[in-house]
Amino acid sequence: MSATHETSSQFDISDHEKDKLVGEVIRYILFKTEQSSGCPIRREDLTQLITSKGYKQRNLPAFVINEAKSKLSSIFGYELRELHRSRPSASSKSTRASQSHLSTGDAKSYIIISQLPADIYKKFVEDASSSHVTGLTFVVIGIIHLGGGKITEENLWHHLKRLGVHENDESHPNFANTKLAVEALVQQRYLQKEKVNGPEGSAVYYELAERALDPEINDRIKEYVTKIVQKDATSLEAD
């Protein structure tokens, strides 16, 4: 008997019940990811999806989620990755009190990441109509990366304004409400946002969050910045 069947039997559920629960978790993950534009999915919500069916076994949700993780990879080509929420770098009491109102996300949450080769993903999966959103994400992360991983909200908008993205623009041709477009990056855990109180008043800071600190994205940002620096250097030499 396989390890999966041995584990399944410990919960006193049939293979049919297990497969049904796994299928529902997979559908929820795929639907929620599409509906929320890639925002992390809380483990609490997946657990509730299972326990709402009347199952009370304590470790059953973890088992079902692991089974869903395996099938998402083998059938759909997605990695179900758990996010380990990073804390803002500031540690004052006022900062900790305010961050709960400004940053969103759950300590235990998941995102799905395609395991397809980049060229295959670009050809068959990537939605060209959302390329402007990907571009904004990359630019914002790049700006904050160059700022040492953390900059003020005022400074971020100063740089975005130079690129034609204005803070109070509610009818941008690509992003509609630009403030909401940047705020979406907080919801998606590319950024975290916090209010810091100091002797000269308060200021809102944006800092790279766990998705932006992912080694793969971090390497791409560094490569992108290097290319820009090299391009600028070549232009100066030509002048």
N, C-alpha and C positions, 0 to 999 in steps of 0.2 A: 504493500500500500504506500502511496506517495506521501511526502511530508505534508502536502496541501490537504489531502483527505484526512490524515491523522489530526491535523490542526482543526480542520472543519468539524470533525466529529466531537471535539472537545466542547463545542458550543451547542451540541444537540440540535443541529440544523441539517437539512438535506442538501445535497449538491444543487438541487434546483433552487432552493431558497437562497443559498450562497450566491449562485450565478445571477439571480434576480437582483439581489442587493448590490452586487458588484456592477451590474449593468446600470442600475439607477444612479449609482455614484459617478460612473463614467459620464452618463448623459448630463448629470447636473454640472460636472466640472466643465465639460465642453460648452454647454449652453451658457453657463454663468460667465465663462471666460469671454465668449463672443458678446454677450449682452453688456458686460461691464467694461469692455475695451481692454481686457487684460488685467484688471485689478485682481489682487490676490484673493484666494478663496479661503475663508476661515475654516480651520479644522473643526471648530465648534459646530458650524453649519452642516458639515459632512456627518459628524457624529449624530446630530439631531435628525438628519434624514434617515438614519438607520434606527435610532431608538424610537422615533415616531411610529414605526411599524409594529411596536409592541415588544421588541427584543430588549431584554434587560441584562444580557450577559456583558460583564464589565469590559472585557477585552475584545469583544466582537467588532466594534467600530475600527479599531487599529488593524485587525485582521482583514476586514473588508477593504479598507483603504489601501493596504499593501497589495491585495489582490488586484485592485483597480489600477494601482501604479504599474504593476507588471503587465497587465493587458493594454494599458495606454501605450506602453513602450513597444510591445510585440506586435500589436495590431494597428495602432494609429501612428506610431513613430514619434510619440511625445514622451518627454521625461517629466514626471510629476516631481517638482523640486520643492522641498520645504524651505521657507524663508526664515532665517534667524535674524530677528529684528535687531538692528544696530541702534545704539543709544546716541542722542546728540552729544557732541563733544563737551559742551558746557555742562557744568554740574551744580549750579547754584539752585537753591530751593525754589526761587521764583521761576527759573527756567523749567524745572521739573514740574512745577504746578501748572505752567502754561502749555507745555508741550502736549498734554493730553487733549487740549482743545484744538491744537493746530495740526498735529500729525495724526494720520490715520493708519490703520493696519493692525494686525493681530500678531502676538508673539508666535503663535502657531498657525501658519497659513501656507498656502501652496500656490504655485504658478505652474503653467505647462510650457515647456520649451521644445521646439522641434528638434528632432535628432537627425533630420535629413541633411545631406551635404548642402552647402550654401548655394551651389549652382542649381541643384534640383529644386530646392525650396523657392528660389527666385523665379524659376521658370514655371512651376506648377502650383505653388501655394501663395506666394506673396501677392498681396492686393496692391496694385499700382496706384489705386485711387487714394490710398492712405499713406503714400510715400511722404507727403508734406508733414504728417504727424511724426513719422519716424525721423525726418529731418530736424524738426523742432526739438525732439527728445535728444538727439545727438548733439545739437548746438548748445542746448541748455546745460547738458552734462559736461560738455567741453569747456564752456565758460566757467563753470564752478570748479572743474578740475584744474584749470589754469589759475584759479583764485586760491588754490591750496585745499580744495575740497569743501570750502565753506565761504559764502559771501552774503552781504546784506541784500535784502529784497530791492532796495534802491539801486544798488550797484548792478544787480542782475538786469533790471529793466533799463538801466543806462546802456548796457551793452546790446540788449535786444533792440532798443530803439534805433541804434546805429544800423541794424539789419532790417529796419522797416517794420518791426513788431512793437507796437505801442501799448503801454499798460492799460489805458482806458478805452481801447478800441473794441467795440462790441459788434462790429460788422466787418471784421477782417475777411478778405475773399477766400482764405484757406482755413482759418481757425475760428471764424465767427468771433466769439468772446475770447480775447487773448488771455485774460486773467484766468478764466476757467480752463483754458488749454494748458496753462502752466500748472494750475492747481491739480489737474488730472495726473500730472507726473508725481504729485505727492500721494494721491490715491493709489497709484500703481506701484508705489514704493521705489521709484527711481530717486526721489528726493524726500527729505524730511524738512519740516518747517517748524521753527521755534521762535518764541518771543523772548528776548533777553533784556532784562532791566538793568540799567547802569546809572551812574551818578549824573549823566547828562540826558537821561530819559531812556525810553525803550526803543528797541530796534528789532525788526523781524529778519531772521537769517534763513537762508536755504543751505542745506548741507546734503552731500551725496548719501543716499540710503543704500540698502543691501543690494538691490538690483543693479544700481550703477556701479557698485563696488565688486560685482561679479568679475572674476579674472578675465573672462572672455571679452566682456564689454570694456573693461579697463584697458586691456591690450589694444582693442580697436580704437579707443579714444587716443591713446598714446601714439598709435600709428598715424591717426588723422592729424593730430597736432604737429607731429614731426614733418609730415608732408607739407603742411601749411607754412611752417617755419622755413623749410628748404625752398619752397616756392617763392616766399618773400625774399629770401637771401639771394636767390637767382635773379629776381627782378631788380634788386638793388645793384647787383653786379653788372647787369645789363645797362642800367642807367649810368 
